[in-house]
Amino acid sequence: MMNSNNTNALGIIFPNAYDELVPELTSERLMASIPFAGRYRMIDFVLSSMVNCGVDNITVLVRENYFSLLDHLGSGREWDLSRKNGGLNIFPPFAQKNMGVYTGRVGMIASIVGFLKSQKEKYVIMSDTNIAFNFDFKALLDAHIASEADVTIAYTKENLPESILKADELTKGMYYTLDLEGDRVKRIHINSQETGEKNFSMNVYVFEREYLINLISEAFKRGSTYLERDILVPHLDEMKVMGYEYTEYAARIDSLKGYFDANMKLLDNANLEALFGKNSIYTKIRDDNPTRYVNGASARNVMVADGCVIEGEVENCVLFRGVKIGKGAKVKNAVLMQDTVIEEGVHAEYIITDKKVRVSGGKELKGTDTFPIFVAKKQVV
């Protein structure tokens, strides 16, 4: 059941952040619309979390490759965001006269300052879409208000993923780790190469709306691009920036291998319960028949969405809607996206298929745990 208690905050979501970390999955879509966990898209988690906490005025600032996202979100009805006041607002680039395709958060927020000025909520919660979580934004906002912070940054305590540490400078984007004194952020490191447990920023922020407008307007005039590098880092001494540790389940998508692992971890019921057990995660409805297991089919340790037809053997797999596994096929350790067809007699292990892939009869596809094979959208193998 969605929370009807309105929270005095509006949401801003950046759906293109970290597209470059998974180029295989974002050539025709953005991070926000990457399919995840059988029937969801990455944006469903932050959007549902905001709605569940009473945030019902949410802006999505898209940059490029956003047609699949528009199709997925529609009017926002599935998240109860189809409404006259507030609801879901999607701002593509060039939506207003002064808007272009911006790279950093400063330019993107500056492009909607007029819109922000006209809103009534006191606070703004901002988030990317590269982390699947079931986030209690109300607790974050309460902590922000109680500490009288200028800015609150959510973080997790974890080791930095190897894929990010080893990524090429041009492809990894910017990531941030925090040095804390108590809960106060004393230093923000950009693209730290240090190993060991770090306070790893989730790029989830809370600001007072008026404060954010003034901050962004000034920074934009100076030609600043990045919220963290150009605003927070140089002014940590005069701003009160607080950290908020997020200790619940979070799946961060940082590479194709990271994507594969994050899906596979959900085959463990404890992880599944941790991500989905607290509050509902909503997604676009697709009216499919229940999954059908034909005589002789075998399924062990699988997450299967609706509309699938299984005639062969599947083990340790995440199957999205409408996947078909042919007779005599053996599929193990795989993430098969929507409408993938595995024909008769195929042997496949450690593979990821994008939507509408067809693996033709008798083929053998074998990746490894460290290097799963990826088959791009609509390919026939």
C-alpha atoms as one frame of an Amber mdcrd trajectory, in Angstrom:
protein
   0.000   0.000   0.000   1.398   3.390  -0.951   2.000   5.941   1.783  -0.583
   8.709   1.623   1.209  10.918   4.169   2.737  13.655   2.089   6.354  14.388
   2.893   7.411  18.001   2.657   9.967  17.203  -0.063  10.080  16.863  -3.820
  12.287  14.376  -5.644  14.793  14.874  -8.455  16.093  11.763 -10.238  19.112
  11.662 -12.577  18.513   8.613 -14.805  21.636   8.898 -17.012  24.257   8.922
 -14.242  26.871   6.171 -14.707  25.553   5.009 -18.110  29.203   4.697 -19.141
  29.895   1.936 -16.583  27.727  -0.562 -18.464  28.039   0.414 -22.151  26.749
  -3.004 -23.223  23.386  -2.296 -21.541  23.144   1.440 -22.235  23.807   1.702
 -25.959  20.072   2.152 -26.580  18.789   2.911 -23.074  19.881   4.734 -19.945
  20.866   3.412 -16.519  17.352   4.037 -15.209  15.704   1.678 -17.690  18.142
  -1.246 -17.373  15.992  -4.323 -16.602  16.675  -5.832 -13.177  15.360  -8.654
 -10.960  13.010 -10.309 -13.424  10.395  -7.654 -14.049  11.699  -4.300 -12.862
  13.771  -1.430 -14.225  16.438   0.304 -12.133  14.365   3.480 -11.767  11.525
   1.512 -10.137  13.481   1.248  -6.890  14.160   4.933  -6.265  10.758   5.972
  -7.643   8.865   3.462  -5.473  10.972   4.358  -2.411  10.120   8.043  -2.833
   6.417   7.353  -3.327   6.326   4.968  -0.345   7.722   7.783   1.818   5.062
  10.269   0.688   7.143  12.109  -1.940   4.580  12.643  -4.693   6.194  15.437
  -6.739   9.072  13.837  -8.665  11.132  15.253 -11.524  13.204  13.051 -13.832
  15.982  14.951 -15.658  16.802  12.892 -18.747  19.744  13.577 -21.040  19.796
  11.015 -23.867  18.580   7.543 -24.903  15.394   8.124 -22.946  12.666   6.688
 -25.211  12.582   3.335 -23.410  12.289   5.210 -20.103   9.381   7.337 -21.336
   7.662   4.164 -22.524   8.217   2.520 -19.143   7.077   5.444 -16.992   4.112
   6.555 -19.108   1.954   8.918 -17.074   3.306   7.524 -13.792   0.036   5.719
 -13.030   1.677   2.550 -11.649   3.415   4.677  -8.998   0.274   6.721  -8.273
   1.975   9.762  -9.828  -0.614  10.540 -12.486  -2.073  13.683 -10.915  -2.836
  17.324 -11.634  -0.533  18.826  -9.005   2.948  17.426  -8.581   3.093  13.835
  -9.770   5.714  12.793 -12.313   7.522  15.448 -14.383   9.980  14.368 -17.071
  12.299  17.087 -18.390  14.173  16.125 -21.557  17.004  18.364 -22.801  15.801
  21.382 -24.795  12.419  21.258 -23.030  12.875  24.945 -22.290  14.487  27.643
 -24.401  17.636  27.854 -22.303  18.133  24.096 -21.927  20.842  22.074 -23.599
  22.403  18.664 -23.038  24.279  19.111 -19.776  26.881  16.758 -18.401  26.937
  17.673 -14.719  24.290  18.062 -12.057  24.770  21.849 -11.782  23.699  22.543
 -15.356  20.845  20.051 -15.194  19.385  21.548 -12.013  20.013  25.093 -13.284
  17.863  24.240 -16.309  14.831  23.712 -14.036  15.407  26.518 -11.519  12.268
  28.296 -12.758  10.273  25.130 -12.095  11.859  24.662  -8.653  11.021  28.245
  -7.674   7.344  27.594  -8.377   7.140  24.494  -6.141   5.872  24.524  -2.556
   7.847  21.718  -0.855  10.497  22.828   1.636  13.080  20.126   0.838  14.566
  18.414  -2.207  15.728  14.768  -2.247  18.029  13.889  -5.172  19.144  10.474
  -6.355  20.725   8.590  -9.258  19.335   5.245 -10.460  22.406   2.984 -10.426
  21.543   1.429  -7.039  18.608  -0.915  -6.408  17.373  -0.305  -2.859  14.235
  -0.012  -0.760  15.184   3.319   0.810  13.396   4.998   3.714  13.717   8.584
   2.494  11.571   9.765   5.404  14.260   8.626   7.877  16.909  10.406   5.775
  14.872  13.618   5.721  14.212  13.414   9.479  17.962  13.042  10.121  18.670
  16.031   7.852  16.165  18.214   9.713  17.316  17.069  13.171  20.975  17.849
  12.419  20.143  21.261  10.878  22.443  20.379   8.002  22.828  22.376   4.806
  23.280  19.128   2.909  22.946  15.474   3.903  24.668  12.752   1.852  23.671
   9.084   2.118  26.524   6.581   2.019  27.225   2.883   2.482  30.230   1.351
   4.237  31.834  -0.983   1.702  34.947  -1.792  -0.272  35.109   0.033  -3.587
  34.262  -2.368  -6.441  37.253  -3.507  -8.447  35.482  -2.638 -11.689  35.386
   1.034 -10.672  38.954   1.118  -9.357  40.251  -0.420 -12.587  37.988   1.479
 -14.988  39.447   3.823 -17.538  39.293   7.490 -16.415  37.056   8.318 -19.368
  34.479   5.636 -18.646  34.096   5.454 -14.909  32.489   8.839 -14.286  33.014
  10.338 -10.852  32.460   8.520  -7.603  32.942   9.873  -4.114  34.108   8.640
  -0.728  33.624  10.579   2.505  35.845  11.246   5.516  33.623  11.732   8.565
  34.092  13.289  11.978  31.132  11.893  13.879  28.410  12.302  11.243  29.890
  15.450   9.736  31.578  15.210   6.339  35.085  16.681   6.648  36.442  15.638
   3.286  35.123  14.292  -0.015  37.525  12.225  -2.133  36.916  12.071  -5.876
  37.735   8.756  -7.596  39.749   7.460  -4.629  41.986   4.502  -5.412  42.255
   3.406  -1.788  41.316  -0.145  -0.894  39.584  -1.321   2.262  36.216  -0.300
   3.662  35.181   3.243   2.693  32.213   5.541   3.233  30.978   5.224  -0.350
  28.585   7.991  -1.391  25.279   6.811  -2.868  24.788  10.190  -4.599  21.582
  10.590  -2.609  21.278  14.135  -1.244  18.887  16.271   0.778  18.822  20.071
   0.500  16.392  22.763   1.516  14.780  23.842  -1.770  15.518  27.591  -1.453
  19.101  26.858  -0.394  19.603  24.564  -3.410  18.192  27.167  -5.829  20.593
  29.844  -4.548  23.551  27.465  -4.522  22.959  26.233  -8.079  22.159  29.671
  -9.511  25.442  31.101  -8.164  27.486  28.081  -9.244  25.994  28.081 -12.750
  26.917  31.746 -13.219  30.519  30.849 -12.345  30.503  28.109 -14.982  30.530
  25.208 -12.512  29.549  21.743 -13.743  29.620  19.223 -10.903  27.716  19.541
  -7.643  30.285  17.581  -5.646  33.550  18.746  -7.204  32.634  22.388  -7.820
  30.288  23.185  -4.914  30.624  20.767  -2.005  34.365  19.988  -2.020  35.616
  23.617  -2.009  33.078  24.764   0.613  33.047  21.948   3.171  34.419  24.287
   5.861  31.630  26.837   5.614  28.782  24.428   4.789  27.329  21.950   7.248
  27.457  18.709   5.260  26.294  15.625   7.145  26.610  11.941   6.305  23.769
   9.437   6.681  24.785   5.779   6.767  22.503   3.465   4.789  22.700  -0.015
   6.299  19.935  -1.858   4.408  20.332  -3.977   1.260  21.688  -2.155  -1.782
  22.738  -3.507  -5.198  25.060  -1.079  -6.982  25.430  -1.540 -10.761  29.050
  -0.704 -11.582  29.850  -3.029 -14.525  28.334  -5.815 -16.606  29.787  -8.367
 -14.178  28.371  -6.312 -11.276  24.969  -6.373 -12.976  25.156 -10.147 -13.393
  26.203 -10.673  -9.760  23.503  -8.324  -8.407  20.812 -10.327 -10.218  22.248
 -13.671  -9.132  22.390 -12.585  -5.470  18.600 -12.249  -5.534  18.350 -16.036
  -5.921  19.217 -16.076  -2.209  15.910 -15.612  -0.350  17.549 -13.494   2.370
  18.681 -10.927  -0.217  15.345 -11.044  -2.017  13.502 -10.394   1.239  15.922
  -7.581   2.157  15.275  -5.776  -1.149  11.553  -6.386  -1.588  10.283  -7.268
   1.887   9.905  -3.865   3.520   7.800  -1.833   1.085   6.355  -2.595  -2.334
   8.378  -1.866  -5.457   6.067  -0.854  -8.314   6.653  -1.312 -12.025   4.885
  -1.130 -15.368   2.232  -3.810 -15.674   2.424  -6.249 -18.571  -0.556  -8.571
 -18.829   1.038 -11.973 -19.334  -0.141 -15.503 -18.713   1.353 -17.317 -15.727
   4.604 -19.129 -16.468   4.095 -22.608 -17.912   6.295 -25.592 -17.076   5.844
 -28.261 -19.754   6.158 -31.973 -18.900   9.813 -32.904 -18.475  10.883 -29.348
 -17.592  13.203 -28.824 -14.630  13.777 -25.588 -12.682  16.119 -25.249  -9.689
  16.912 -22.054  -7.803  15.374 -19.665 -10.324  13.560 -16.329 -10.296  10.960
 -16.484 -13.051   8.682 -13.638 -14.157   5.274 -14.190 -15.750   4.697 -15.206
 -19.356   7.597 -17.708 -19.565   7.402 -21.161 -21.129   9.927 -23.703 -19.834
  10.382 -27.037 -21.585  14.073 -27.657 -20.814  16.286 -27.358 -17.719  17.099
 -24.111 -15.912  19.279 -23.726 -12.832  20.489 -20.594 -10.983  18.781 -18.261
 -13.466  16.864 -14.993 -13.503  14.247 -15.115 -16.257  12.407 -11.951 -17.258
   8.912 -11.850 -18.755   8.127 -13.935 -21.806  11.334 -16.034 -21.869  11.051
 -19.373 -23.669  13.350 -22.330 -22.935  13.099 -25.071 -25.579  12.989 -28.829
 -25.138  16.319 -30.409 -24.212  17.908 -27.001 -23.569  20.114 -26.660 -20.468
  20.604 -23.157 -19.101  22.641 -22.509 -15.974  23.816 -19.288 -14.223  22.080
 -16.937 -16.640  20.202 -13.646 -16.736  17.758 -13.755 -19.643  15.893 -10.542
 -20.367  12.389 -10.117 -21.717  11.251 -12.317 -24.622  14.570 -14.169 -24.973
  14.108 -17.467 -26.835  16.454 -20.381 -26.116  15.726 -23.008 -28.759  15.855
 -26.812 -28.467  19.067 -28.476 -27.401  20.964 -25.298 -26.497  23.583 -25.536
 -23.715  24.217 -22.141 -22.129  26.106 -21.174 -18.998  27.116 -17.780 -17.540
  25.299 -15.678 -20.120  23.334 -12.430 -20.135  20.904 -11.900 -22.991  19.324
  -8.533 -23.689  15.693  -8.297 -24.805  14.355 -10.352 -27.734  17.515 -12.415
 -28.231  17.225 -15.793 -29.943  19.765 -18.561 -29.383  19.229 -21.041 -32.207
  18.907 -24.794 -31.728  21.883 -26.915 -30.684  24.224 -23.970 -29.962  26.614
 -23.944 -27.019  27.324 -20.648 -25.214  29.677 -20.727 -22.284  30.971 -17.765
 -20.314  32.630 -17.931 -16.909  31.846 -16.626 -13.456  34.338 -13.789 -13.957
  33.368 -13.082 -17.570  29.724 -13.789 -18.470  28.931 -13.712 -22.198  26.634
 -10.862 -23.238  24.291 -11.073 -26.251  22.971  -7.713 -27.430  19.324  -6.815
 -28.005  17.471  -8.647 -30.817  20.578 -10.629 -31.838  20.234 -14.119 -33.240
  23.077 -16.395 -32.177
